[in-house]
């Protein structure tokens, strides 16, 4: 079994902790339960409060930037959790794919996923690779072996071959 990278989990924990602390402080401040601060004390200094009261558009711009940041973070979180992906990753199939394409130089990415709708194989090649040879190897025996190993021989299979530009 492959070891999961902890970077996403650590990043989510740090961001979640910061947001939890900020939310707790805002809640305490809103309910006048923050110790050592008068109930009606101003948070921003007076020289910053006056221009904001006269020109409110910077606050709207700040709200827009924070909304876009939140939507971007939500998208990243959903993709990290695997939302929108079809099927589950098959490490055995990926290993068989790499063995079957061992003569291709510079093969950077390859993966096999199995879902309810069949098997999905994705291969990324460098621009200098002989695409005909790659397709020939895939068509000969590699796809059939992977399909038999993961599912039955009649399972629908989609092969995505991507050739990088540079």
Backbone torsions as a table, in degrees:
resi	resn	phi	psi	omega
1	UNK	NA	138.3	-178.1
2	UNK	-80.1	143.7	-179.8
3	UNK	-79.7	132.1	178.2
4	UNK	-74.9	143.4	175.7
5	UNK	-77.0	139.0	-174.7
6	UNK	-90.3	-2.6	-175.9
7	UNK	-59.4	-46.1	179.7
8	UNK	-64.3	-40.6	-178.5
9	UNK	-67.8	-40.5	178.6
10	UNK	-66.8	-43.4	178.0
11	UNK	-60.6	-43.6	178.1
12	UNK	-64.7	-38.0	179.2
13	UNK	-66.4	-42.2	179.6
14	UNK	-65.5	-48.9	179.9
15	UNK	-63.6	-42.1	178.2
16	UNK	-62.6	-40.3	177.8
17	UNK	-64.7	-41.5	178.6
18	UNK	-65.2	-44.6	179.1
19	UNK	-65.8	-36.6	177.1
20	UNK	-64.5	-43.6	178.5
21	UNK	-64.9	-43.3	179.4
22	UNK	-65.4	-40.3	177.6
23	UNK	-65.4	-39.9	178.2
24	UNK	-64.3	-44.3	177.8
25	UNK	-62.9	-42.3	179.1
26	UNK	-64.5	-39.7	179.2
27	UNK	-66.2	-44.9	178.0
28	UNK	-61.8	-41.2	179.1
29	UNK	-65.6	-41.0	-179.4
30	UNK	-67.9	-27.0	-180.0
31	UNK	-103.1	16.1	178.3
32	UNK	52.8	41.3	178.9
33	UNK	-113.1	9.9	179.8
34	UNK	-82.5	117.7	-174.4
35	UNK	-70.1	140.6	175.8
36	UNK	82.5	9.2	-179.7
37	UNK	-130.2	129.8	179.5
38	UNK	-62.6	149.0	-175.3
39	UNK	-59.8	-32.8	-177.4
40	UNK	-111.8	23.1	179.0
41	UNK	-69.6	143.0	179.9
42	UNK	-83.7	142.2	179.6
43	UNK	-84.6	-43.8	-179.6
44	UNK	-90.6	146.3	177.0
45	UNK	-67.6	158.7	-175.3
46	UNK	-62.9	-37.3	-179.4
47	UNK	-66.8	-18.4	175.7
48	UNK	-96.2	-27.9	-178.3
49	UNK	-69.3	-41.6	-178.2
50	UNK	-61.2	-51.0	179.3
51	UNK	-62.7	-33.7	178.7
52	UNK	-68.3	-38.5	178.9
53	UNK	-67.7	-33.3	-179.8
54	UNK	-79.2	-39.1	-179.4
55	UNK	-121.0	95.5	-176.3
56	UNK	-80.7	-6.1	-175.4
57	UNK	-63.8	-31.0	176.8
58	UNK	-62.5	-31.3	177.4
59	UNK	-68.5	-37.5	176.8
60	UNK	-66.6	-38.9	177.3
61	UNK	-64.7	-41.7	177.4
62	UNK	-63.0	-41.7	178.4
63	UNK	-63.3	-39.7	178.3
64	UNK	-65.3	-43.7	179.4
65	UNK	-63.4	-41.8	178.8
66	UNK	-67.2	-36.1	176.7
67	UNK	-65.1	-44.5	178.7
68	UNK	-64.5	-37.8	177.1
69	UNK	-64.3	-41.9	179.3
70	UNK	-65.7	-40.4	178.1
71	UNK	-66.5	-38.3	176.6
72	UNK	-64.9	-42.4	178.3
73	UNK	-65.1	-38.2	177.6
74	UNK	-64.3	-42.0	177.8
75	UNK	-62.1	-44.8	179.3
76	UNK	-61.4	-41.8	-179.4
77	UNK	-65.0	-44.5	-179.6
78	UNK	-64.5	-39.3	178.0
79	UNK	-68.4	-38.4	178.3
80	UNK	-64.1	-32.9	179.6
81	UNK	-80.1	-7.9	177.1
82	UNK	92.8	12.9	-179.6
83	UNK	-69.7	134.1	178.7
84	UNK	93.4	-7.9	177.8
85	UNK	-87.2	147.5	179.9
86	UNK	-101.0	124.7	175.9
87	UNK	79.7	-175.5	179.4
88	UNK	-114.9	152.3	-179.7
89	UNK	-71.0	136.6	-179.9
90	UNK	-115.3	104.7	-177.9
91	UNK	-69.0	-33.6	177.9
92	UNK	-64.0	-44.7	178.4
93	UNK	-64.1	-38.9	178.2
94	UNK	-64.7	-41.3	177.6
95	UNK	-63.1	-42.3	178.6
96	UNK	-64.8	-35.8	178.4
97	UNK	-64.8	-44.4	178.5
98	UNK	-65.2	-38.6	178.0
99	UNK	-65.6	-41.9	-179.1
100	UNK	-68.3	-27.1	-179.5
101	UNK	-108.2	28.7	-175.3
102	UNK	-66.0	-19.0	179.4
103	UNK	-82.6	-7.0	-178.5
104	UNK	-85.2	122.3	179.9
105	UNK	-81.5	136.8	173.2
106	UNK	78.9	15.5	178.2
107	UNK	-62.0	113.0	-171.7
108	UNK	-94.7	-41.4	-177.5
109	UNK	-133.0	140.5	173.3
110	UNK	-156.2	140.9	-179.3
111	UNK	-155.9	153.8	178.9
112	UNK	-129.3	129.9	177.1
113	UNK	-125.2	140.7	177.8
114	UNK	-119.5	129.0	179.6
115	UNK	-135.6	-171.7	180.0
116	UNK	-66.5	-31.1	-176.9
117	UNK	-88.3	1.4	177.2
118	UNK	130.2	-158.1	-176.4
119	UNK	-107.4	137.4	176.9
120	UNK	-120.0	127.0	-179.4
121	UNK	-119.5	129.3	179.2
122	UNK	-123.8	130.2	-179.2
123	UNK	-131.5	133.2	175.9
124	UNK	-117.3	124.3	-176.5
125	UNK	-115.4	157.0	173.2
126	UNK	-74.8	163.6	-179.0
127	UNK	-66.0	-23.8	-178.2
128	UNK	-83.8	-5.6	-177.0
129	UNK	-71.3	148.8	176.3
130	UNK	-82.3	101.3	-175.3
131	UNK	-64.0	-36.1	177.9
132	UNK	-61.0	-41.0	178.7
133	UNK	-67.2	-39.3	179.2
134	UNK	-63.8	-46.7	179.2
135	UNK	-63.8	-39.1	178.2
136	UNK	-61.6	-43.6	178.9
137	UNK	-65.3	-41.8	179.2
138	UNK	-64.3	-40.9	-175.6
139	UNK	-73.9	-31.4	-176.9
140	UNK	-61.5	-67.8	-168.7
141	UNK	-144.0	-22.0	-170.4
142	UNK	-63.9	-48.7	-177.4
143	UNK	-64.4	-40.8	179.1
144	UNK	-62.8	-42.8	179.1
145	UNK	-64.2	-42.9	179.5
146	UNK	-63.6	-44.2	-179.3
147	UNK	-61.9	-42.9	178.8
148	UNK	-66.5	-36.7	-179.0
149	UNK	-70.1	-41.6	-173.3
150	UNK	-86.5	-46.4	-178.0
151	UNK	-130.1	-153.8	174.5
152	UNK	-93.6	174.0	-175.2
153	UNK	-72.3	-15.4	-178.0
154	UNK	-95.6	2.3	-177.4
155	UNK	-67.4	139.4	176.7
156	UNK	-65.7	139.9	-177.6
157	UNK	-133.2	132.1	176.0
158	UNK	-116.9	126.4	178.8
159	UNK	-111.8	123.5	178.0
160	UNK	-110.1	116.6	-179.9
161	UNK	-110.5	116.6	-179.1
162	UNK	-113.6	128.3	177.2
163	UNK	-107.0	120.3	180.0
164	UNK	-66.9	153.2	178.5
165	UNK	-79.4	-40.1	-176.7
166	UNK	-129.9	NA	NA
